[in-house]
Amino acid sequence: MLTDEGRHLLAALRDHDPAHELATATRLRREHPAGLVSVALGQARLRQRAVAKFGTGDAHRMFFTPNGVEQATRTSVAAYRARRLSALGVRRVADLCCGIGGDAIALARAGMSVLAVDRDPLTCAVARANAEALGLDGLIEVRRAEVTEVDTAPYDAVFVDPARRGGRGRVFDPEAYSPPLSWAIGAARRAPYAALKIAPGVPHEAVPEDAEAEWISDGGEVKEAVLWFAPRTGSPEGRPGADAGAMPHTTARIAQGTRRATLLPSGASLPDSGLPDPEAGPVGRYLYEPDGAVIRAHLVADVAAELEGGRLIDPTIAYITADALTPTPYATAYEITDALPFNLKRLKALLREREVGTLTVKKRGSAVEPEELRKRIKPKGPNAATVFLTRAAGAPVMLIGRPAPR
């Protein structure tokens, strides 16, 4: 693909429609070797998949492997992490387990020089090609090596993204990561600064006491958790000369031993304030659905404290309710018109009476599946509604409402 002929083929396939792949392949094989055409078509498909993560401009210049597309960090998330490291004064980073280079690209674009390390030769070749394709090869050195054997002493920070997939799919035990999380934590503690990317479902008890744990969502979808490490002594603002103004003050600094939820693209970041769980109370006029990063970080209490009269609808359910509408970036608000014990027949009658044809069903703490409910109700009409299947005060309830005005 790096030959002139391969690049020409890829450019011709930029707007390729996979539905017409057979006809396209037949036409191209008249002028190009069959093997090259097959590889180019595969690369064109991967580039189209990669647009969702890398954007049109970058995706159609980069090179991918199937695993590389699936496991790469979304550009918005990688860029956020890179900005945070830059704001700490980091200028040289060792990117361990670099994959196809998505994070290395973000780090280089934030002004840092990057050593990108992976043990797989094809992955390294792809990462090197991507750095060159995006004009960043002067800032990114790609090295094929075992990450456990790399000397990171010359670098201001290490970034580690351990492989979390094995032969049977996703790996949930942090010690089954490759390399294991314990090794990555050890490498982090030896560096001035470090960021370890881990699965958002990591048990809180697996988070080291000297790390800040940050859960990140993008567009409402939880993408990852990051363990941040800083020097154990000295100023919490980072190294002298760090550009603390590059990001909000509380986000730039690393608060060891705490949790944080960060929402992209807004960049709103909620730090842990150590509040106890809020009390539960009756369902009020408004229901707040916290962002997934807030829930994963166990910061629902911090959101409830921001709301006037904020309380849980049930001690075991992450829905907040209040009688007044308070804007918050950390939760989506709904105006509740009906709070009723769960009864399918009654729900169906209410929605039919109100001519609800556009029905959104959300559940938390309920065994009822939204798609099954939608099939049984068969909504029809010009109006829209949102139904929450959940528990309040320990009992199954159905809450009917609509998104609150912003």
Secondary structure by P-SEA (a helix, b strand, c coil): cccaaaaaaaaaaccccccaaaaaaaaaaacccaaaaaaaaaaaaaaaaacccccaaaaaaccccaaaaaccccaaaaaaaaaaaaaacccbbbbccccccaaaaaaaaabbbbbbbbccaaaaaaaaaaaaaacccccbbbbbccccccccccccbbbbbcccccccccccccccccccaaaaaaaaaacccbbbbbbcccccccccccbbbbbbbccccccbbbbbbccccccccccccccccccccccccccccbbbbbbcccccccccccccbbbbbccccbbbbccaaaaaacaaaaaaaaccbbbbcccccccccccbbbbbccbbbbbbcccccccaaaaaaaaaaacccbbbbbbccccccaaaaaaaacccccccbbbbbcccccbbbbbbbccccc
